[in-house]
Amino acid sequence: MERLKDLDRISIQGIDVLGHHGVDEAERQVGQRLNIDLDLYLDLSEAATGDDIHKTVNYEAVCNLVDKVAGEEEFLLLESLASEIGDKIIEKFGPAGVVVRVSKLSLPIAIRVGSVVVEITRFREG
């Protein structure tokens, strides 16, 4: 995170998606709601001084990408889902870095747990 500390940040919180992910086959068949938060790190100075949408990231496009990955692909692990989302955001939108947090709200375990959250950080190469 040290290499991102001097950059600006766009946070998108609470992206609600239906995903078919989990080690348990029933989870993948039935699906469950996931909550995804993102922090995109980039230089927003040109966007801010020029009031130019072309110098920033389109939030709707980012949310659509997240919904597509989480809704159309299938992973056993939330770690794999979070990593795929991070990699695709870097590839498509080019931020210097992205933090992806995926929360599973309903767990198929006997102990009562509010949620499990997996957080990954990915950096743009170069």
C-alpha positions as CSV (number, residue, x, y, z in Angstrom):
1,M,0.0,0.0,0.0
2,E,3.0,2.3,0.4
3,R,3.2,2.8,-3.3
4,L,-0.4,4.1,-3.4
5,K,-0.3,6.5,-0.4
6,D,0.3,9.6,-2.5
7,L,-2.5,8.9,-5.0
8,D,-6.1,9.9,-5.1
9,R,-8.8,7.3,-4.4
10,I,-12.2,6.6,-5.7
11,S,-14.2,4.3,-3.4
12,I,-17.2,2.4,-4.6
13,Q,-19.0,0.8,-1.7
14,G,-21.8,-1.7,-1.5
15,I,-22.0,-3.2,-4.9
16,D,-24.7,-5.9,-4.4
17,V,-24.4,-8.8,-6.7
18,L,-25.8,-12.3,-7.1
19,G,-23.0,-14.8,-7.4
20,H,-22.6,-18.5,-7.8
21,H,-19.4,-19.0,-5.7
22,G,-18.4,-21.3,-2.9
23,V,-16.8,-24.6,-2.1
24,D,-20.2,-26.1,-1.4
25,E,-22.0,-27.3,-4.6
26,A,-25.4,-26.1,-3.3
27,E,-24.0,-22.5,-2.9
28,R,-22.9,-22.5,-6.5
29,Q,-26.2,-23.9,-7.7
30,V,-28.5,-21.6,-5.7
31,G,-26.2,-18.6,-5.6
32,Q,-26.1,-15.9,-2.9
33,R,-25.9,-12.2,-2.5
34,L,-22.4,-10.7,-2.2
35,N,-21.4,-7.2,-1.2
36,I,-18.3,-5.8,-3.0
37,D,-16.4,-2.6,-2.1
38,L,-13.6,-1.1,-4.3
39,D,-10.9,1.4,-3.8
40,L,-9.3,2.6,-7.1
41,Y,-6.0,4.5,-6.7
42,L,-5.1,7.0,-9.5
43,D,-4.1,10.6,-10.1
44,L,-7.3,12.6,-10.3
45,S,-5.7,16.1,-10.6
46,E,-6.4,16.5,-14.3
47,A,-10.0,15.4,-13.9
48,A,-10.5,17.8,-11.0
49,T,-8.8,20.9,-12.5
50,G,-10.3,20.4,-16.0
51,D,-13.7,19.1,-14.7
52,D,-13.2,16.4,-17.4
53,I,-14.9,13.0,-17.1
54,H,-12.5,11.5,-19.6
55,K,-9.7,12.0,-17.1
56,T,-11.3,9.8,-14.4
57,V,-13.0,6.4,-14.2
58,N,-16.7,5.9,-15.1
59,Y,-18.2,4.4,-11.9
60,E,-21.1,2.8,-13.7
61,A,-18.7,1.0,-16.0
62,V,-16.7,-0.3,-13.1
63,C,-19.9,-1.5,-11.3
64,N,-21.1,-3.2,-14.6
65,L,-17.7,-5.0,-14.8
66,V,-18.0,-6.2,-11.2
67,D,-21.5,-7.4,-11.8
68,K,-20.5,-9.3,-14.9
69,V,-17.5,-11.0,-13.3
70,A,-19.4,-11.9,-10.1
71,G,-22.6,-12.9,-11.9
72,E,-21.3,-14.8,-14.9
73,E,-18.2,-16.5,-13.7
74,E,-18.0,-19.2,-11.0
75,F,-15.3,-19.6,-8.4
76,L,-14.9,-21.9,-5.4
77,L,-13.1,-19.2,-3.4
78,L,-13.9,-15.6,-2.7
79,E,-10.2,-15.0,-3.0
80,S,-10.3,-16.1,-6.7
81,L,-13.3,-13.9,-7.3
82,A,-11.7,-10.9,-5.7
83,S,-8.5,-11.4,-7.6
84,E,-10.3,-11.7,-11.0
85,I,-12.2,-8.5,-10.3
86,G,-9.0,-6.7,-9.4
87,D,-7.1,-7.9,-12.4
88,K,-9.9,-7.0,-14.8
89,I,-10.3,-3.5,-13.3
90,I,-6.6,-2.9,-13.7
91,E,-6.7,-4.2,-17.3
92,K,-9.8,-2.2,-18.4
93,F,-9.5,1.1,-16.4
94,G,-5.8,1.3,-15.7
95,P,-5.6,2.6,-12.1
96,A,-2.2,2.3,-10.4
97,G,-3.8,0.0,-7.9
98,V,-7.1,-1.4,-6.7
99,V,-8.3,-2.9,-3.4
100,V,-11.3,-5.3,-3.7
101,R,-13.3,-6.4,-0.7
102,V,-15.8,-9.2,-1.2
103,S,-18.2,-9.9,1.6
104,K,-20.3,-13.1,1.8
105,L,-23.2,-12.4,4.0
106,S,-24.8,-15.9,4.3
107,L,-22.4,-18.6,5.3
108,P,-23.3,-22.3,5.1
109,I,-21.8,-23.1,8.5
110,A,-23.4,-24.0,11.8
111,I,-21.8,-21.1,13.7
112,R,-23.6,-17.7,13.4
113,V,-21.3,-15.3,11.6
114,G,-22.3,-11.9,10.2
115,S,-20.1,-12.1,7.2
116,V,-16.7,-13.1,5.9
117,V,-14.7,-10.6,4.0
118,V,-11.8,-11.2,1.6
119,E,-9.6,-8.2,0.7
120,I,-7.0,-8.2,-2.1
121,T,-4.8,-5.5,-3.5
122,R,-3.6,-5.5,-7.1
123,F,-1.2,-3.1,-8.8
124,R,-0.7,-2.1,-12.4
125,E,2.5,-3.3,-13.8
126,G,5.1,-0.7,-14.9
